[in-house]
Amino acid sequence: MSGVRNDKYIKAFGKNLRKVRLSKGLTCEQLEEITGIDTKQISRLERGERGPTCTVFFLNY
């Protein structure tokens, strides 16, 4: 299923990302420092405009 988007899951991922970030008391800028993911990309992920890549899933491993 290469290239298939499922907006429902992308939006759910973004919502959860924002929830976790805020629960840790982090700004997008602080999350960028920790992960190396640009703040613009973080915002797009949180709004469900972009789906996460495999790199995003494995950042903490």
C-alpha positions in Angstrom: 0.0 0.0 0.0 2.8 2.4 -0.8 1.7 6.0 -1.0 -1.7 5.4 0.6 -2.7 8.0 3.2 -5.2 7.4 5.9 -6.1 10.8 7.2 -7.9 9.4 10.2 -4.7 7.9 11.5 -2.5 10.8 10.5 -4.8 13.2 12.4 -4.9 10.9 15.4 -1.1 10.7 15.4 -0.9 14.5 15.4 -3.4 14.9 18.1 -1.5 12.5 20.3 1.9 14.1 19.5 0.5 17.5 20.6 -1.0 15.9 23.7 2.2 14.3 24.8 4.3 17.4 24.0 2.1 19.6 26.1 1.9 17.0 28.9 5.7 17.2 29.1 5.5 21.0 29.1 7.5 21.3 25.9 7.3 24.0 23.2 7.7 23.0 19.6 11.2 24.7 19.8 12.2 22.5 22.7 10.9 19.4 20.9 13.0 20.4 17.9 16.1 20.5 20.1 15.4 17.1 21.5 14.4 15.4 18.2 16.1 17.4 15.5 12.7 17.7 13.7 12.1 21.2 12.4 9.3 23.2 14.3 7.4 23.7 11.0 7.4 19.9 10.5 6.3 19.4 14.1 3.4 21.8 13.5 2.4 20.0 10.3 2.5 16.7 12.1 0.3 18.0 15.0 -2.2 19.5 12.6 -2.4 16.2 10.6 -1.2 17.9 7.5 1.7 15.5 7.2 2.1 11.9 8.2 5.1 10.7 10.2 8.0 9.0 8.5 9.6 5.9 9.9 12.4 8.1 11.2 9.9 9.8 13.6 8.8 6.5 15.0 12.3 5.4 15.8 13.7 8.6 17.3 13.9 7.3 20.8 15.4 3.8 20.0 
